[in-house]
């Protein structure tokens, strides 16, 4: 087929340096005459001069939607999907065209090979994604038939009419799993995906750890949606991460040993141990992203036709303006289900992941916990999933009504106590996150928490002029002193202004008092920062 039959479609979002590198490599192809379409995923971007590429803009909807826009905007017979960070070898286009020339049937697609660019290939996280098999699955391809699950849109071509007839990419998938979903539906239309390993793109993406965290959070959201859309689909990543989290904690930096070992069984064992350690670190954020999708889905089901984000936000704003004019703590979050959306968004933000992780480190699975000031109960539901026995306490309000519904929907049994009535004691731990700043007498509130459990987990927020939800400036230093006197088992400062403490509700003996003071000292950000600098100097 001639190059004039092909359009290259590249979605991008403000990654101009690497995009220009990819476009320059397309300019150096061994064949000329193909069309290049760059789809900007998000309005208001200001791209530099992109040469001869045709530029289309859309509202931010993800790369799948962008590929659909690009394919719909051309009349070429073939479309080749590339990633904006996939630098093609000079003969990439020619090899794709030759394969389609040999197999012109409408249902035949061509998969090229993606490898790391030499500039980044030697970096630890790139090497890990390679030998762990967590990025691509090229190494298990047997023969020329790749199979629809390997429809990798970073380097794949197919007939445009066939792609559009199958419905293109499902735009519900904002990022991750849109490839697998599209591959499945194309497979339902009898797609045959041919592997052309000589058609190579070189992946220029330098991962750091925050980038890996964002990647796995996105994978969690995509995998959750895939499981909702397809009954046949069995999640793959989630069992891997949960399985790693259930194993003994991997603490030693085994990844440093991998490049020093020759290929063989010993190296394979070390690689598996590295993967377990990395997945253990990623599991809390992955699970939080997965649960966040479930949270939003439950709220939509619960509210039904009442789920209208603009209406809910407008009502919340009205209530907050009324409270600013005449504050009344007894009605905060108690009068309208419009707050359910705000509480769900906050639960999905991941803010409380480290709080729950600290609590899980302090008390083992199977312990009895009390979620005090539970709201819609997202923290407690996550801890129940982690193997804890959790009861809840709050005012009788729309949030706890929704929580009862959530427990029933999930088939869970738990008590929900009205804090204006009797709330029993005897728990292993009581926790209360992002609540005490709304309380007029924080010390009386701590005494209330202490009456219910052996351990108290609570966070104290420093005042912030930007936080309209904080109604009282907390005496943070005095509150920390109170917790330290009682017996700290954990202290850490998060997000600059949130002091998380887990402390004993009784009076400690001399030894525990000494440990409490040491815990407070070691949790001080200045001391922890010094420790990090010393570790950095040691290499």
ChimeraX attribute file (.defattr): number of C-alpha atoms within 10 A of each C-alpha:
attribute: neighborCount
match mode: 1-to-1
recipient: residues
	/A:1	16
	/A:2	13
	/A:3	17
	/A:4	14
	/A:5	16
	/A:6	26
	/A:7	26
	/A:8	25
	/A:9	30
	/A:10	28
	/A:11	27
	/A:12	21
	/A:13	17
	/A:14	14
	/A:15	11
	/A:16	17
	/A:17	11
	/A:18	16
	/A:19	23
	/A:20	18
	/A:21	17
	/A:22	24
	/A:23	22
	/A:24	15
	/A:25	17
	/A:26	22
	/A:27	16
	/A:28	13
	/A:29	16
	/A:30	13
	/A:31	18
	/A:32	14
	/A:33	11
	/A:34	18
	/A:35	19
	/A:36	22
	/A:37	22
	/A:38	24
	/A:39	24
	/A:40	26
	/A:41	24
	/A:42	16
	/A:43	12
	/A:44	10
	/A:45	11
	/A:46	9
	/A:47	12
	/A:48	10
	/A:49	9
	/A:50	14
	/A:51	11
	/A:52	11
	/A:53	17
	/A:54	14
	/A:55	16
	/A:56	16
	/A:57	18
	/A:58	15
	/A:59	12
	/A:60	14
	/A:61	15
	/A:62	22
	/A:63	25
	/A:64	25
	/A:65	25
	/A:66	27
	/A:67	28
	/A:68	20
	/A:69	22
	/A:70	26
	/A:71	25
	/A:72	14
	/A:73	14
	/A:74	18
	/A:75	13
	/A:76	19
	/A:77	17
	/A:78	28
	/A:79	27
	/A:80	27
	/A:81	23
	/A:82	23
	/A:83	22
	/A:84	25
	/A:85	24
	/A:86	26
	/A:87	27
	/A:88	27
	/A:89	18
	/A:90	18
	/A:91	16
	/A:92	23
	/A:93	24
	/A:94	17
	/A:95	20
	/A:96	26
	/A:97	22
	/A:98	13
	/A:99	17
	/A:100	20
	/A:101	12
	/A:102	9
	/A:103	14
	/A:104	15
	/A:105	12
	/A:106	18
	/A:107	18
	/A:108	18
	/A:109	29
	/A:110	27
	/A:111	28
	/A:112	23
	/A:113	20
	/A:114	21
	/A:115	16
	/A:116	19
	/A:117	18
	/A:118	11
	/A:119	12
	/A:120	17
	/A:121	18
	/A:122	13
	/A:123	13
	/A:124	16
	/A:125	17
	/A:126	17
	/A:127	16
	/A:128	19
	/A:129	15
	/A:130	16
	/A:131	15
	/A:132	15
	/A:133	12
	/A:134	11
	/A:135	11
	/A:136	16
	/A:137	14
	/A:138	16
	/A:139	8
	/A:140	9
	/A:141	12
	/A:142	10
	/A:143	8
	/A:144	14
	/A:145	15
	/A:146	21
	/A:147	18
	/A:148	23
	/A:149	15
	/A:150	20
	/A:151	25
	/A:152	24
	/A:153	23
	/A:154	23
	/A:155	23
	/A:156	25
	/A:157	30
	/A:158	25
	/A:159	22
	/A:160	21
	/A:161	19
	/A:162	19
	/A:163	24
	/A:164	14
	/A:165	10
	/A:166	16
	/A:167	13
	/A:168	24
	/A:169	23
	/A:170	16
	/A:171	16
	/A:172	14
	/A:173	21
	/A:174	17
	/A:175	18
	/A:176	22
	/A:177	22
	/A:178	27
	/A:179	20
	/A:180	20
	/A:181	24
	/A:182	23
	/A:183	24
	/A:184	19
	/A:185	18
	/A:186	25
	/A:187	18
	/A:188	11
	/A:189	14
	/A:190	13
	/A:191	22
	/A:192	20
	/A:193	25
	/A:194	22
	/A:195	23
	/A:196	19
	/A:197	14
	/A:198	14
	/A:199	22
	/A:200	22
	/A:201	25
	/A:202	20
	/A:203	22
	/A:204	22
	/A:205	16
	/A:206	14
	/A:207	16
	/A:208	12
	/A:209	11
	/A:210	9
	/A:211	11
	/A:212	15
	/A:213	17
	/A:214	15
	/A:215	15
	/A:216	21
	/A:217	22
	/A:218	19
	/A:219	20
	/A:220	27
	/A:221	24
	/A:222	24
	/A:223	24
	/A:224	20
	/A:225	21
	/A:226	22
	/A:227	13
	/A:228	12
	/A:229	11
	/A:230	11
	/A:231	8
	/A:232	9
	/A:233	12
	/A:234	12
	/A:235	13
	/A:236	9
	/A:237	17
	/A:238	18
	/A:239	11
	/A:240	15
	/A:241	21
	/A:242	18
	/A:243	14
	/A:244	22
	/A:245	20
	/A:246	9
	/A:247	11
	/A:248	10
	/A:249	12
	/A:250	18
	/A:251	10
	/A:252	10
	/A:253	10
	/A:254	15
	/A:255	19
	/A:256	12
	/A:257	12
	/A:258	19
	/A:259	13
	/A:260	9
	/A:261	12
	/A:262	10
	/A:263	10
	/A:264	8
	/A:265	9
	/A:266	11
	/A:267	16
	/A:268	16
	/A:269	12
	/A:270	17
	/A:271	20
	/A:272	14
	/A:273	18
	/A:274	23
	/A:275	23
	/A:276	21
	/A:277	22
	/A:278	21
	/A:279	21
	/A:280	22
	/A:281	17
	/A:282	21
	/A:283	23
	/A:284	20
	/A:285	18
	/A:286	26
	/A:287	21
	/A:288	22
	/A:289	25
	/A:290	22
	/A:291	20
	/A:292	23
	/A:293	18
	/A:294	17
	/A:295	19
	/A:296	16
	/A:297	12
	/A:298	17
	/A:299	16
	/A:300	15
	/A:301	11
	/A:302	14
	/A:303	15
	/A:304	10
	/A:305	8
	/A:306	13
	/A:307	15
	/A:308	13
	/A:309	12
	/A:310	9
	/A:311	12
	/A:312	18
	/A:313	15
	/A:314	11
	/A:315	16
	/A:316	20
	/A:317	14
	/A:318	10
	/A:319	19
	/A:320	16
	/A:321	12
	/A:322	12
	/A:323	14
	/A:324	12
	/A:325	9
	/A:326	9
	/A:327	13
	/A:328	10
	/A:329	13
	/A:330	9
	/A:331	13
	/A:332	16
	/A:333	20
	/A:334	17
	/A:335	14
	/A:336	16
	/A:337	19
	/A:338	24
	/A:339	23
	/A:340	20
	/A:341	22
	/A:342	15
	/A:343	17
	/A:344	20
	/A:345	14
	/A:346	14
	/A:347	22
	/A:348	21
	/A:349	13
	/A:350	17
	/A:351	13
	/A:352	17
	/A:353	17
	/A:354	15
	/A:355	22
	/A:356	19
	/A:357	12
	/A:358	19
	/A:359	22
	/A:360	15
	/A:361	10
	/A:362	16
	/A:363	15
	/A:364	13
	/A:365	14
	/A:366	13
	/A:367	14
	/A:368	17
	/A:369	26
	/A:370	29
	/A:371	25
	/A:372	26
	/A:373	20
	/A:374	23
	/A:375	28
	/A:376	27
	/A:377	28
	/A:378	21
	/A:379	20
	/A:380	24
	/A:381	23
	/A:382	17
	/A:383	20
	/A:384	18
	/A:385	10
	/A:386	14
	/A:387	12
	/A:388	19
	/A:389	20
	/A:390	25
	/A:391	22
	/A:392	25
	/A:393	24
	/A:394	22
	/A:395	21
	/A:396	16
	/A:397	19
	/A:398	19
	/A:399	24
	/A:400	23
	/A:401	14
	/A:402	20
	/A:403	20
	/A:404	18
	/A:405	15
	/A:406	20
	/A:407	15
	/A:408	12
	/A:409	10
	/A:410	9
	/A:411	8
	/A:412	12
	/A:413	12
	/A:414	15
	/A:415	12
	/A:416	23
	/A:417	20
	/A:418	17
	/A:419	14
	/A:420	10
	/A:421	10
	/A:422	9
	/A:423	17
	/A:424	12
	/A:425	15
	/A:426	13
	/A:427	19
	/A:428	18
	/A:429	27
	/A:430	28
	/A:431	24
	/A:432	20
	/A:433	21
	/A:434	14
	/A:435	17
	/A:436	22
	/A:437	21
	/A:438	16
	/A:439	16
	/A:440	14
	/A:441	12
	/A:442	19
	/A:443	15
	/A:444	11
	/A:445	12
	/A:446	19
	/A:447	12
	/A:448	12
	/A:449	23
	/A:450	20
	/A:451	18
	/A:452	21
	/A:453	23
	/A:454	17
	/A:455	26
	/A:456	28
	/A:457	29
	/A:458	25
	/A:459	26
	/A:460	24
	/A:461	25
	/A:462	16
	/A:463	17
	/A:464	11
	/A:465	6
	/A:466	7
	/A:467	8
	/A:468	9
	/A:469	12
	/A:470	19
	/A:471	16
	/A:472	15
	/A:473	15
	/A:474	20
	/A:475	15
	/A:476	18
	/A:477	11
	/A:478	11
	/A:479	18
	/A:480	20
	/A:481	14
	/A:482	15
	/A:483	25
	/A:484	26
	/A:485	19
	/A:486	19
	/A:487	27
	/A:488	29
	/A:489	23
	/A:490	21
	/A:491	25
	/A:492	21
	/A:493	16
	/A:494	16
	/A:495	8
	/A:496	9
	/A:497	14
	/A:498	18
	/A:499	21
	/A:500	22
	/A:501	28
	/A:502	25
	/A:503	26
	/A:504	23
	/A:505	22
	/A:506	14
	/A:507	11
	/A:508	17
	/A:509	10
	/A:510	9
	/A:511	9
	/A:512	17
	/A:513	17
	/A:514	15
	/A:515	16
	/A:516	24
	/A:517	18
	/A:518	16
	/A:519	19
	/A:520	20
	/A:521	15
	/A:522	16
	/A:523	19
	/A:524	15
	/A:525	14
	/A:526	11
	/A:527	12
	/A:528	14
	/A:529	12
	/A:530	11
	/A:531	13
	/A:532	12
	/A:533	12
	/A:534	11
	/A:535	10
	/A:536	9
	/A:537	8
	/A:538	7
	/A:539	6
